[in-house]
């Protein structure tokens, strides 16, 4: 089963600290690229969140946004660090002894000194644990959404594979008629010549001509690539890169078929093949 790289998921979680809202958006990308927009209270758990994404996703550009709406009654407590304050006071006294004329201390400046005040928020570790759990739950929802989109892509790709296989079968059925037409056209032109023609040499030249126009090998490779696409879309491993390569190979064979064609219907079929291959390529761009 293939998975899409496009998806969206949103979940909320409430607690004493307020309400957390997590949104995950993903689009197609060559590799896995994750971006985070987190409140300051959750900055410390960003590495954990990134690891969670890497465990579940293989490719895609993923944006993770978490917003915190604090509860009205959520309050933190401020506490003095007496050891840090004592050290700061000792340094202030040393400066006061050295510069008696400038002995002024602003208490607000003392409180602003790093380490003197410790903020014990009511959230703390509980908020971080809630953030981790919320992202994991939202990620599961995103994975499910990408899987549903992958099923839709698989159906669309299978429809194109069926159409492509039908065109290959049509071209294969016309091959004997095309070869007879080429032989007949050559015989008509030779009949217009007055000079005698070596029949053995004629057969050799005709065989070389038909060999140059033979497209059996291209048709066989097209069928092989179609089967490989179906195998990749039915497997359990990420198939986006393999499908990308197969689209290139399909297009190459369709181009060769078109260049070798000596029949209007075969040329039209080759053009239609390239249209279907391009449609498949657009769908494959979103496959993980």
C-alpha positions as CSV (number, residue, x, y, z in Angstrom):
1,X,0.0,0.0,0.0
2,X,1.4,3.4,-1.0
3,X,1.2,6.5,1.2
4,X,0.7,10.1,0.1
5,X,3.0,12.8,1.3
6,X,0.1,15.3,1.5
7,X,-2.0,15.4,4.6
8,X,-3.4,17.5,7.5
9,X,-4.2,16.7,11.1
10,X,-5.3,18.8,14.1
11,X,-5.9,17.9,17.7
12,X,-6.4,19.7,21.0
13,X,-5.7,18.8,24.6
14,X,-6.8,20.6,27.8
15,X,-5.3,20.6,31.3
16,X,-4.6,22.9,34.3
17,X,-2.1,24.8,32.2
18,X,-4.7,25.6,29.6
19,X,-5.4,24.3,26.1
20,X,-2.8,23.0,23.6
21,X,-3.6,23.0,19.9
22,X,-1.4,20.9,17.5
23,X,-1.6,21.1,13.7
24,X,0.5,19.0,11.3
25,X,0.7,19.8,7.6
26,X,2.7,17.8,5.1
27,X,3.4,18.2,1.4
28,X,5.6,16.5,-1.1
29,X,9.4,16.8,-0.8
30,X,12.4,14.8,-2.0
31,X,13.4,14.0,1.6
32,X,11.9,14.3,5.1
33,X,12.0,18.0,6.3
34,X,10.4,18.9,9.6
35,X,9.7,22.5,10.8
36,X,8.4,23.4,14.3
37,X,6.7,26.4,15.7
38,X,6.4,25.9,19.4
39,X,5.6,28.0,22.5
40,X,8.6,28.8,24.7
41,X,7.3,26.3,27.3
42,X,7.8,23.4,24.8
43,X,11.1,24.4,23.2
44,X,12.9,21.8,25.3
45,X,11.0,18.8,23.8
46,X,11.6,19.7,20.1
47,X,14.2,17.0,19.7
48,X,11.8,14.4,21.0
49,X,9.1,15.6,18.7
50,X,11.5,15.5,15.7
51,X,12.4,11.9,16.6
52,X,8.7,11.0,16.7
53,X,8.2,12.3,13.2
54,X,11.2,10.5,11.8
55,X,9.9,7.2,13.2
56,X,6.6,7.5,11.4
57,X,7.4,9.4,8.2
58,X,10.0,8.8,5.5
59,X,9.5,11.7,3.1
60,X,7.7,15.0,2.9
61,X,7.9,18.6,4.2
62,X,6.1,18.6,7.5
63,X,5.1,21.7,9.5
64,X,4.3,21.2,13.2
65,X,2.6,24.1,14.9
66,X,1.6,24.0,18.6
67,X,-0.3,26.9,20.3
68,X,-0.8,27.2,24.0
69,X,-3.9,29.1,25.3
70,X,-3.2,29.5,29.0
71,X,-6.0,29.0,31.5
72,X,-7.2,32.1,33.3
73,X,-6.4,30.6,36.7
74,X,-3.1,29.1,35.7
75,X,-0.5,31.0,37.8
76,X,3.1,30.5,38.4
77,X,5.0,31.1,41.7
78,X,8.1,33.2,42.1
79,X,10.8,32.1,44.5
80,X,14.0,33.8,45.6
81,X,17.2,31.9,45.2
82,X,18.8,32.8,48.5
83,X,22.2,31.5,47.6
84,X,22.3,33.5,44.3
85,X,20.9,36.6,46.2
86,X,23.6,36.3,49.0
87,X,26.4,36.0,46.4
88,X,25.0,39.1,44.5
89,X,24.7,41.1,47.8
90,X,28.3,40.2,48.7
91,X,29.5,41.5,45.3
92,X,27.5,44.7,45.7
93,X,29.0,45.3,49.2
94,X,32.5,44.9,47.7
95,X,31.7,47.5,45.1
96,X,30.2,49.8,47.7
97,X,33.4,49.6,49.7
98,X,35.5,50.4,46.6
99,X,33.2,53.2,45.4
100,X,31.5,54.8,48.5
101,X,30.1,57.7,46.6
102,X,28.2,55.5,44.2
103,X,26.5,53.2,46.8
104,X,23.0,52.9,45.3
105,X,21.0,49.7,44.8
106,X,17.8,49.4,42.8
107,X,15.8,46.5,44.2
108,X,14.1,45.9,40.8
109,X,17.5,45.5,39.2
110,X,18.4,43.0,41.9
111,X,15.2,41.0,41.1
112,X,16.0,41.1,37.4
113,X,19.5,39.6,37.9
114,X,19.7,36.2,36.3
115,X,19.2,33.4,38.7
116,X,17.8,35.5,41.6
117,X,14.2,34.7,40.8
118,X,13.0,31.2,39.9
119,X,9.7,30.8,38.2
120,X,7.9,27.7,39.1
121,X,5.1,27.5,36.6
122,X,2.1,25.3,37.4
123,X,2.6,23.6,34.0
124,X,6.3,22.5,34.0
125,X,6.9,18.8,33.2
126,X,3.1,18.0,33.0
127,X,2.8,20.5,30.1
128,X,5.8,19.0,28.3
129,X,4.4,15.4,28.7
130,X,1.0,16.6,27.4
131,X,2.8,18.2,24.4
132,X,4.5,15.0,23.6
133,X,1.3,13.0,23.9
134,X,-0.6,15.5,21.8
135,X,2.0,15.4,19.0
136,X,2.0,11.6,18.9
137,X,-1.8,11.5,18.7
138,X,-1.9,14.2,16.0
139,X,0.9,12.3,14.1
140,X,-1.2,9.1,14.1
141,X,-4.1,11.1,12.6
142,X,-1.7,12.5,10.0
143,X,-0.4,9.1,9.1
144,X,-4.0,7.8,8.7
145,X,-4.9,10.8,6.5
146,X,-1.8,10.2,4.3
147,X,-2.7,6.5,4.0
148,X,-6.3,7.3,2.9
149,X,-4.9,9.7,0.3
150,X,-2.4,7.0,-0.7
151,X,-5.3,4.6,-1.4
152,X,-6.8,7.2,-3.7
153,X,-3.5,7.7,-5.5
154,X,-3.2,3.9,-5.9
155,X,-6.6,3.7,-7.6
156,X,-5.7,6.5,-9.9
157,X,-2.4,5.0,-10.8
158,X,-4.0,1.6,-11.4
159,X,-6.5,3.2,-13.8
160,X,-3.6,4.7,-15.8
161,X,-1.8,1.3,-15.8
162,X,-4.9,-0.4,-17.2
163,X,-5.2,2.3,-19.9
164,X,-1.5,2.0,-20.7
165,X,-1.7,-1.8,-20.9
166,X,-4.7,-1.6,-23.3
167,X,-2.8,0.7,-25.6
168,X,0.2,-1.7,-25.6
169,X,-2.1,-4.6,-26.5
170,X,-3.6,-2.5,-29.3
171,X,-0.2,-1.8,-30.8
172,X,0.8,-5.4,-30.5
173,X,-2.3,-6.5,-32.4
174,X,-1.5,-4.1,-35.3
175,X,2.2,-5.3,-35.7
176,X,1.5,-8.0,-38.3
177,X,-0.7,-5.7,-40.3
178,X,1.9,-2.9,-40.2
179,X,4.7,-5.3,-41.3
180,X,2.6,-6.5,-44.2
181,X,1.8,-2.9,-45.2
182,X,5.6,-2.0,-45.1
183,X,6.4,-5.1,-47.3
184,X,3.6,-4.2,-49.7
185,X,4.6,-0.6,-50.0
186,X,8.2,-1.6,-50.8
187,X,7.1,-4.2,-53.4
188,X,5.0,-1.5,-55.1
189,X,7.9,0.8,-55.4
190,X,10.1,-1.9,-56.7
191,X,7.5,-2.8,-59.3
192,X,7.8,0.7,-60.7
193,X,11.5,0.2,-61.3
194,X,12.6,-1.0,-64.8
195,X,15.8,-2.6,-63.6
196,X,16.0,-6.2,-62.5
197,X,16.2,-6.7,-58.7
198,X,18.0,-9.4,-56.9
199,X,15.3,-11.2,-54.9
200,X,17.7,-12.6,-52.3
201,X,19.2,-9.1,-51.7
202,X,15.7,-7.7,-51.6
203,X,14.7,-10.1,-48.8
204,X,17.8,-9.2,-46.9
205,X,17.1,-5.4,-47.1
206,X,13.5,-6.0,-46.2
207,X,14.5,-8.0,-43.2
208,X,16.8,-5.2,-42.0
209,X,14.1,-2.6,-42.5
210,X,11.5,-4.6,-40.6
211,X,14.1,-5.2,-37.8
212,X,14.6,-1.4,-37.5
213,X,10.9,-0.9,-37.3
214,X,10.3,-3.8,-34.9
215,X,8.8,-2.5,-31.6
216,X,8.3,-5.9,-29.8
217,X,11.1,-5.2,-27.4
218,X,9.7,-1.8,-26.5
219,X,6.2,-3.2,-25.9
220,X,7.7,-6.0,-23.7
221,X,9.5,-3.4,-21.6
222,X,6.4,-1.3,-21.3
223,X,4.5,-4.4,-20.0
224,X,7.3,-5.1,-17.6
225,X,7.3,-1.6,-16.2
226,X,3.5,-1.7,-15.7
227,X,3.8,-4.9,-13.7
228,X,6.6,-3.4,-11.6
229,X,4.4,-0.3,-10.9
230,X,1.6,-2.6,-9.7
231,X,4.0,-4.5,-7.5
232,X,5.4,-1.3,-6.0
233,X,1.9,0.2,-5.3
234,X,0.8,-3.1,-3.6
235,X,3.9,-3.5,-1.4
236,X,4.4,-2.3,2.2
237,X,7.6,-0.3,1.6
238,X,7.7,3.4,0.5
239,X,7.6,3.3,-3.3
240,X,7.8,7.0,-4.3
241,X,11.4,6.9,-5.5
242,X,11.0,3.6,-7.4
243,X,7.8,4.9,-9.1
244,X,9.7,8.1,-10.1
245,X,12.3,6.0,-11.9
246,X,9.7,3.8,-13.5
247,X,7.9,6.9,-14.9
248,X,11.2,7.9,-16.6
249,X,11.6,4.4,-18.1
250,X,8.0,4.4,-19.3
251,X,8.4,7.7,-21.1
252,X,11.6,6.5,-22.7
253,X,10.0,3.4,-24.2
254,X,7.0,5.5,-25.4
255,X,9.3,7.9,-27.1
256,X,11.2,5.1,-28.8
257,X,7.9,3.5,-29.9
258,X,6.8,6.8,-31.4
259,X,10.1,7.3,-33.3
260,X,10.0,3.8,-34.8
261,X,6.3,4.0,-35.8
262,X,5.5,3.7,-39.5
263,X,1.7,3.6,-38.8
264,X,-0.6,6.5,-38.0
265,X,-2.6,4.4,-35.4
266,X,0.6,3.3,-33.7
267,X,1.8,6.9,-33.6
268,X,-1.5,8.0,-32.0
269,X,-1.3,5.2,-29.5
270,X,2.3,6.3,-28.5
271,X,1.1,9.9,-28.0
272,X,-1.8,8.7,-25.9
273,X,0.7,6.6,-23.9
274,X,2.8,9.7,-23.2
275,X,-0.3,11.6,-22.0
276,X,-1.2,8.7,-19.6
277,X,2.4,8.5,-18.3
278,X,2.5,12.2,-17.6
279,X,-0.8,11.9,-15.7
280,X,0.8,9.1,-13.6
281,X,3.9,11.1,-13.1
282,X,1.9,13.9,-11.5
283,X,0.2,11.5,-9.1
284,X,3.6,9.8,-8.3
285,X,5.0,13.2,-7.2
286,X,2.8,12.9,-4.0
287,X,3.8,9.3,-3.2
288,X,6.0,8.8,-0.1
